[in-house]
Amino acid sequence: MGKIAADLQQALAERSHSGAPGQTTARAVAEGDGWSITDVICTSGPQDQAFEERHDEFRIAVVVAGSFQYRSGRGCALMTPGCLLLGGAGDSFECAHDHHAGDRCLAFGYAPQYFERLAADLPVTRTLLDFPVVYLPPLRALSPLIARASAGLAGSAAVIWEELSLRMAEAAIGQTHGIQPAGRPGSPAAVARVTQIVRMIERTPDAALSIATLAREAGLSPYHFLRTFQSITGVTPHQYILRTRLREAAIRLVEEPSAVIDIALDCGFGDLSNFNHSFRAEFGLSPRAYRRQMPNNGPVGTTDPQTMANRAMPNCMVP
């Protein structure tokens, strides 16, 4: 996904060159009274040990690049681009990169009392104030928020972070209402195969990727692959590929002055009409209207790295 994924790849290359163990680097993006947003890049891989951590507040993390396994007392999930990681205040958890190295997330944090006030204002009821599941898959209902978060991370000054933090909490609570807790996402072998495929889709979303092609790459029959992929990711291969292409297109509309048709073709859409239709269905407005709404006016906040709140942590946990 353009610069967002490139920054992760650069961090992984620097880690490989130095020979240092994997670590998580967190950069403060925005914060207010009871909420914060952090850009988190992790360079851990299969050789790095996962450590148990604890969320000190409610956490909603948008996965924007890479993948990892997230495990808590509420369940386990393979986290891939377009997912929302969900963590309750006080939850113990582990993040692991059993099959591939690296990920990048935009983490929204909420102080418990602040989150309780948000939840109380929403038209849902719960017996307990927590998330019943550990993640949400790449759903159409989440696409506009994830695209807006990615645009802000890419540098759009049109993103109002406080407003986005409120919308993200509203969406996460609303989408998880009534959902049963998740169990194990599949066998280690199945997760490894699906991880291999989602990484391939992330690298080449514009390629011709049929179910038969992906199934051969995974070493499964098309029927078994379809069931396994949907069971682990929460969406079908077609939905996953389409949303990966649309997120990339949304970022490029913000980052680049390229013509809409050129972005459409580069992102794997066969013609402009199909792209316009798919984009409008996903985001609720045309690509041109989206570009006008999300102008790229340079990086959000300061560009001086010495003034940014950076910190390094010894493992791959979402802070």
Secondary structure as the mmCIF struct_conf table of DSSP 4:
data_model
#
loop_
_struct_conf.conf_type_id
_struct_conf.id
_struct_conf.beg_label_comp_id
_struct_conf.beg_label_asym_id
_struct_conf.beg_label_seq_id
_struct_conf.end_label_comp_id
_struct_conf.end_label_asym_id
_struct_conf.end_label_seq_id
TURN_TY1_P TURN_TY1_P1 GLY A 2 GLY A 2
HELX_RH_AL_P HELX_RH_AL_P1 LYS A 3 SER A 18
TURN_TY1_P TURN_TY1_P2 GLY A 19 GLY A 19
HELX_LH_PP_P HELX_LH_PP_P1 ALA A 20 GLY A 22
STRN STRN1 THR A 24 GLY A 32
TURN_TY1_P TURN_TY1_P3 ASP A 33 GLY A 34
STRN STRN2 TRP A 35 CYS A 42
TURN_TY1_P TURN_TY1_P4 PRO A 46 GLN A 47
BEND BEND1 ASP A 48 ASP A 48
HELX_LH_PP_P HELX_LH_PP_P2 GLN A 49 ALA A 50
STRN STRN3 GLU A 53 ARG A 54
BEND BEND2 ASP A 56 GLU A 57
STRN STRN4 PHE A 58 GLY A 66
STRN STRN5 PHE A 68 SER A 72
TURN_TY1_P TURN_TY1_P5 GLY A 73 ARG A 74
STRN STRN6 GLY A 75 MET A 79
TURN_TY1_P TURN_TY1_P6 PRO A 81 GLY A 82
STRN STRN7 LEU A 84 GLY A 87
TURN_TY1_P TURN_TY1_P7 ALA A 89 GLY A 90
STRN STRN8 SER A 92 ALA A 96
BEND BEND3 ASP A 98 HIS A 100
STRN STRN9 ASP A 103 TYR A 110
HELX_RH_AL_P HELX_RH_AL_P2 PRO A 112 ALA A 120
TURN_TY1_P TURN_TY1_P8 ASP A 121 ASP A 121
BEND BEND4 LEU A 122 PRO A 123
BEND BEND5 THR A 127 ASP A 130
BEND BEND6 PRO A 132 VAL A 134
STRN STRN10 TYR A 135 LEU A 136
BEND BEND7 PRO A 138 PRO A 138
HELX_RH_3T_P HELX_RH_3T_P1 ARG A 140 LEU A 142
HELX_RH_AL_P HELX_RH_AL_P3 SER A 143 ALA A 154
TURN_TY1_P TURN_TY1_P9 GLY A 155 GLY A 155
TURN_TY1_P TURN_TY1_P10 ALA A 157 ALA A 158
HELX_RH_AL_P HELX_RH_AL_P4 TRP A 161 THR A 176
TURN_TY1_P TURN_TY1_P11 HIS A 177 GLY A 178
HELX_LH_PP_P HELX_LH_PP_P3 ILE A 179 ALA A 182
BEND BEND8 GLY A 186 GLY A 186
HELX_RH_AL_P HELX_RH_AL_P5 PRO A 188 ARG A 203
TURN_TY1_P TURN_TY1_P12 PRO A 205 ASP A 206
BEND BEND9 ALA A 207 ALA A 207
HELX_RH_AL_P HELX_RH_AL_P6 ILE A 211 ALA A 218
TURN_TY1_P TURN_TY1_P13 GLY A 219 GLY A 219
BEND BEND10 LEU A 220 LEU A 220
HELX_RH_AL_P HELX_RH_AL_P7 PRO A 222 THR A 233
BEND BEND11 GLY A 234 VAL A 235
HELX_RH_AL_P HELX_RH_AL_P8 PRO A 237 GLU A 255
HELX_RH_AL_P HELX_RH_AL_P9 VAL A 260 ASP A 266
TURN_TY1_P TURN_TY1_P14 CYS A 267 GLY A 268
BEND BEND12 GLY A 270 ASP A 271
HELX_RH_AL_P HELX_RH_AL_P10 LEU A 272 PHE A 283
BEND BEND13 GLY A 284 LEU A 285
HELX_RH_AL_P HELX_RH_AL_P11 PRO A 287 GLN A 293
BEND BEND14 MET A 294 MET A 294
BEND BEND15 GLY A 298 GLY A 298
BEND BEND16 VAL A 300 GLY A 301
HELX_RH_3T_P HELX_RH_3T_P2 PRO A 305 THR A 307
BEND BEND17 MET A 308 MET A 308
STRN STRN11 ASN A 310 MET A 313
BEND BEND18 PRO A 314 ASN A 315
#
